[in-house]
Structures are given as C-alpha cells and as structure tokens.
Amino acid sequence: MAKSTAPYGTWTSPVTPEVILKSGSKVDELLADPITSTIYHIERRPAEAGRTVIVKTEIGEDVVGKEWNVRTGVHEYGGTPATAYDGIIYFSNLEDGRVYRLIAGQEPEAVTPENKNHRFAQLAVHPKKTHLLVAILEDHTKPQPADVVNTLVVIDTNEKTVSPLISGADFYSHPTFTPDGTHIAWQQWFHPDMSWEGCEIGVAEVRVDTASIKVVNTKTVAGRPLDVSATYPVWASNDLLLFVSDEHGYWNPWTYSVSSGKASAVLSKPVDEDFAEPGWRLGWRFGTPLDSEGKYAIYTALREGRNVLYLISLRTGTLEELESPYVHINYVTRVTHDAVVFQGRRNDGEESTVLCNIKEYAKPKFTSIGPRANKDELPFDRAYVSVPQSFVLKDPETGEPSHVIYYPPTNPEFAAPDGEKPPAIFNVHGGPTSRTSQGLSYQRLFYTTRGWAWVDVNYGGSNGYGRKYSKRLEGRWGITDVRDTVVAVKQLSSEPYSLVDHQRTAVTGGSAGGYTVLKTLCSCPDAFAAGTSSYGISDFFKLAEFTHKFESQYLFKLVGGTPEQVPDVYKERSPVFLAGNIKAPLLVLQGSEDAVVPPNQAEGIVENIRKRGGRVEYTVFQGEGHGWRKEENIRAALEKELAFYEDVFGLRK
C-alpha cells in the first residue's frame, strides 16, 4: 500500500489513550513461593482507582478481594509489600498499614496491631519457625522526616506482636535468612547517603525459639559509607551470601562466606557493567542464585542502554552471556534450581512475565506466562514500532560523554514531505540518578507513530554507566543534567546527525526530570520551544524544608551543601527564582497528594510565570501522589501534553 504524504506530527496513529490503558504490563513486582514454587505478581489497577492486588500469575487469579490495596508507604516509593511461603501469603494493606496473613480459602487476618503510624515492607519468613517474620518497620509516630524511625523488627503472627530486632542505622532493607535459618543478612545505610552511594551489608547469627528471634555476633561484611555501595543481598547457600558491590567502579557480584569470614569478588576480572540499578523501590531484583549449594547464579547487567543476561559460576568466577531478546529485565526471582522468572521487555513487543528455564545450565528457554502469555501480538502491526539508536555524545567544552537513545518517527501508512525534519520530544528521566532503558513503551509510541521523534536523555548522573558517571551529578545537579540535555538537542538537530527540527523541540520529564525541564528552560531559554514538567521541583529551599525521610539529605549532596551552607547556590539552582528567563510555553502537571514533591513546588513556578505574562498551563490531579495511578488521570495527562505541543507547534488538524 502506498504511503500518504503528510507533515511530521500530523500522522494518524493506532496508538490511542484507550490502547495504552488497555495494553501494556501493569506488573509492579514478582514473588515466588520458595516451597511450592508458585509464582505471584503485584498488579496495578488504574481502572480501580489505582489500587494494587496480588495475582496468582500462571492462572491470572486474584488472591485478595476488591477491598484490599496491597501496597506499602515505606520510603514513600514502596515496594515488596508481600511475600509467599508454603502457600501462605503475608501482605501490607495500604489503607491501615497493617500486615495480614492470607491462607487459601480464608479471609485475610491482621497479624500486626492497629497503628496508623506504622508502615511495613520486605517480609522475610523464618524457614524453621514460619510464624515469625522479619520486616522493615518505618515508624511515623513523629511525622517530621528527621524523626521518622526505620528498623528491622520481628512479627509474631501467632501472637500478633511486633518486637525490635536491629536498629541504629538510618535505613534498613533486604532482610534475608539462610535456608537453615541460622543466619540473617540485610543492608543498611546512613544519612547523607542513598543506598547506591554508600551502603553496608550486615550479617548476624540467629537465635530463635517459639516466640522470638534474636541476633548475635553482628558484623558488617561489605560496603562503606560515602564510598562503596554493597547492596541486594541474598543467600546462595547456608554459608555463602551473594550481593553486588561497586568497589571497583561498577556494581559486580560479590560473595561473603560465613565460614571464612571473608568477602570477595565473584568474577575473576571486574566487568565494566552494572549488575544492578539504584534501589529507588524496595522490590527491584537483578540477580538470584539458581541453587542452594552456592554453585550458580543468574544476573542481568546493563550495556549500551539495554540489559544483557548472564549465567555465573560462583565457584570458578566465570560468566556466560545468555542469548536473550529482552532489552529490559527486572524482578529476577528464583523459582526452582533451574528456573527463574523476571519481567522482560523487548523493543518490538509488550513487557511480559518470563519464565527462564536453564536445564543443566545449557541454552535458556524463555516462556511468557500468565493471562497475557498468548497475547504476544501488539494491538497494531509491528511496523509501527520505532527501532532505537544509541548515541554517545560529547560536550564540546568539557569533553564529557553523555548517553542518548533516539527513536525515529515510524508509521507504515505515512511519509513526510521531502526535506522536512520531525518535531521531537526530549525525555528527561527522574531520580535524578535513574535511567531510561530501551524496550517498547506505549507513551513513546504515542508520539513516534504520530510523526514525532523521541529522545531519551541519560545525562551525566544516570545509573547504568558506572559509579564515576553517576557521581558526575554530585554538587552539580542543575548544571550537568542541563548541559547534557542541551548538548543532546543541539547535536541531534545539527550536523552530522540532523535528526530533528530544532524549532519544534519539546523537553519533558517528571519529578527530578521535571526539575531538569524547568532549569533547562530557565538557564538556556532558546534550547527548546516548549516544555512539560510533571510533579517537578522548582524550589530547592522548599524541597530541603519539606520532603520525606528517604530523600531528606539527598539534595545536600546534589547541590553541595545545606541551604544554610550554600544559600546562593540554592537560589541559583531553583527555577522558581529564574522563571523570568523562561521563553518557551510550559505545561505543569501535579498530583494534589504528592508527598515527595508537594504541590507548592508547582504553584511557585506557575505563579511566577503568570505574573510576568508568560504562557503556562497548570493541571492538578486530585487524589494523585507522585505519578498517576488512576485511569482517568493517565488518559488526561497523555491528551493534555500532546494537545499542548500540537497547539504550540501549530500541528492541530
């Protein structure tokens, strides 16, 4: 069929908001019962006011009723609200914060006392005394961030009591027992670190009886505050603890032996790839042992903007790359001695829950499982899918590299007039130390099928390129990210690339990405023709004053001090004080209940732009927090942003 000729940005697309809402994965996390090997997932339900439920993956059956919302508010971002052990599920219910026990055929039963100030996550079942759990407790009895207390506690599910176990650090996560229950490991970190900046692994002997768990001979076995991040611990045997450490500049697998008391790198030679990502959410997992004898593990690592899969011999330190079609992999979870499950995303297909079998450690077999397993086909032809191109750009002044992923306009029904360059969306991720990965994205296709180019900017400070690259943002947030974003638009719109129309470029981002949008429009007002900030930061003073505990000192590293120490820097980096420089039309989207970036951040920038007569559109989504969970708001945000750009660039039909 002959293609129709039409200007970029005006093409008719099969990727509608309805398609986006009905399609794509809503899986938030995976868990597997270590006794029964039953696989479950945590699923978002935008059509049900954004609640999340536990689903038995292979048969697609909900295991909790509509009155339950399986989430946790620990760290505000949550993660790991549930666990399964020998057919019993334990989960945190968001509305009351309590932990519940669910036995098949029965109603959930609360196993923690009523306390609206308590939040629980990462429930670890003791393998011998299975009624005893160890969990993170985040206590908000005193609600100010400096007064919130994080500890590891013991939950006696028979007596419905909560008892302290480990305390003293600012944060704890990933409690994990040896298969025989004689040792426990966890990770801990202290302000001003985030876990990916400096994090320790702790190990202790366990003393257990019918009613309690105690720890003795506690020791720190890896990691150093401010300097080395050792994270994601999991036991490979009763003697061997597996984790990742960036001791050599990249997160590589390490082990600690209880019998020898020593920690060492697994690989015979360090690999310049990250085998993990920053733990913004508690449930992320990037590797797991395959057996309980400490022989093999399977890990995913990051290379050139995509994930690769490795089989690792823990005894010889060798690794074998496994051929895999998945460019983004997360939630790697052991099912049996020769099978793991993970969430995998291809460039040309929907994200799916993937069972990976490695019989006798040979070539892996990948099988999509769950209700969507037989829905591999997209709701439109694969010819509509844009193929990514990764580029390493270089700042002409500093010589520093930055990474971008470019997606060209793609629609088999249309071609643009000769000589025309497409309008482009430059997407800036949040964090700011997160990363945008490859893999099919309906939001991205929403634009590329309409004749837009899309560029994901993984500026200096992004993860996945080693510790040195991620540390480029320390003291320079609002400088390095802005420079790299501007380098991206300048270089991709000029020779030798000449991929986009510079006069029709928009920059978009959420949270920390929203901040980079605002700061870029302030510092380089001619760099972009439009911008969208979703729940973005505009005022560093207010952020320092009013944010949650998890990130309460993160800002000080990124800026280079506290507001009292460097007030001028705070003012220079805060878009709210620079709004008079903004020339480009701006769209601001905000959730009314956002505790991470409160609405006053959006209101400040909007008010300043309006005072001087600039163009700004502002929408508040009632009842939403840090991001959109409700179906009607996901739809509205998509439609508003596209309509805004079409109006600014004169693309309305």
Steps between C-alpha positions, in 0.01 A plus 500: 500500500632841403581734784313827542713812516430717804709730721673349798291527814168471315493129420202288602601248765352172626660569839214676677462567874249213507758262353759617752266451795392153385842383392837467658608339823362615832736275696668678790694208641548122493521251785538122510414266785832326582320186618221453243671689211171683437556831321307813597513859385394836638277670243396864464133564423459851354132425430448425871619837635861389471492224762740206480418133546677165530440270205586132458691556178462180301121486532434874530301464821475779759578374848356802684161666468415848378515650849878445521781722370829309516749782533738650752603859563852415619742753347186648332594309182410166660577157360489140628168528684448121500666163528388138455623199695363145487164613367451783750515861384589795722432850374486865601169679447549866408188641663583396858868406466448163671646168392249225418527122471309334218436126499325359192124486547504738797467874545819699568579531871699788652822386668625841618326732748302800387737794460444756225858624543664168409602394150639154424685356200730215392355223714750215546364170636726300731541162324468294822265709715277608214262699718783746569577770244772763481397823328583865451302720735480868413354681802330835433386561858699821475424604142785742431755337266779535757287317758379206287667179621595202282587166660482128442239331719362155575130437438356208696199414284354269765507755780457800265789686658785711363841495673822689420787305344762731345530878528753781486534568128283754322365241255470123470384271222528153345492281813569143389547169685731212412307189388559343844403819685824525698614833353339818377635767266374847415617829356522827691599856425533836668431861415613674286534193275240346279546123480672524162757750635615323814340186642608220733412132516441366851504135607412347836440163662137426583369368830139394468235345721123468477434864581806699398797557274823647635823585320855457632849554358383774269761617250528725196643291216503738201445859395615836639303818571555773237731277299379148410147374437451133588139407446236240402608217736358149452626168634644255246546231767518468878857630480508730198335843475467651153480876440631772268765760581643792304838467675667500156288774342209289370247288690639148456403179687677427830465231765557478873583166662381446857758227559799701381370839608617653172333690215636481147409581141338213311640580158865424435525837326270801559251575223428863410124444517255561783332182624238706687319832505441750783241377748234765457240231569545217744390221267755529222717191449766450236643161588441185701671171586369209295564231761548474876855362482667822387587375151327727249322834479321684225536878467407777265744783425481827310684555173453787253150585616364146522510197729698185432458169685783301659540155652774521765698220660545607861779247548717574196416868451413450134201650328315402185280744313162346424336586171189700586246710306426711808655846513359590841492251789397538864361304797727201438357236736599137563223244444689167502863386474490544123241772446454868573221740419538866405324791335642534150446760233600479135534786255225352283260349753311561819658449838424153629561270793765257379587158635864425416597130517865400491505120495846375590615860455474485124328742260208667680138452402278805541125458550251780554262407780179637642174620344688704238728213402309437177461869421844552361360688203474874540161668447649634175753386242866487609578726207387787725777431751794741493845338512738664752844637422747562784745789474786616722523878469790715617476843658712724273618710795566241772558190288269306734287224341124466530267226383179534299262256333329628185169368362407623151143574385356170377166433332456265201208708367677834480806676368602861557560752221854496362746702704283534811644414838273375776396673820655324798436418863812496718414290804694558822475225763448552872708401797712688406719189508254280313527398135270456204540156349427355161189291450157559355322796661144593408555859607794521261301334219217745566732763352720314249196357317365854464816616331705620794857404582565398860832531683573352843779698667712305749703800617808488723378370834285226349557145619610210284828654387710446813558687826716774342226593253229501767713718731525773235183648648638543853503872575393567142129422481351767280829536310615162365149374421411829331823511297455144376134561410596810302790315335250235391259743333776705338691205359204291384353802320824586317771332296608225495173365645232746377226273630248751638357848438650722768216751468251230603667332795339445838660382824297291744563329832351402834622558855876565478454489123241774538761704685747457214227615260442817701868573559582447133227740389633756751873464432481442124174669395562448128588130523142370474176635357275349770515301822295286736579455868309221675523522881833677453707693754524877468628613842795333670438692822152351529626157398759511778235612746218268401575156366492146634770325701631275222621796292527760775879535467538391140466859386798615708738278303351594166521873569819503706373586847202606707299819442684656793841405360448601135189723479619664179530163327148407605368820349706462182376144448131561581286567190242689706749788532599484134154475346540840338746341256250246366391574144352166402135412572481270802253232611504406870327182628476425872339257746313653791625242753865483397719456809825477302463823303208688660265724298664816633794421270276525194306798631816707547618471140148544356437815702830658396446432130144630511610819677723598211246398236671185376309203362446224754224242531447331837300189587466341844380139514299459818584201717819418311844478657841481336385379158163400356329180609138564403386417149323830440809697601740291291276572201468870581876545540569334163239704318589832662870472422450405135236770448730756659785423259270487199369843587844651565644358177192565287433132431129497578304357211 
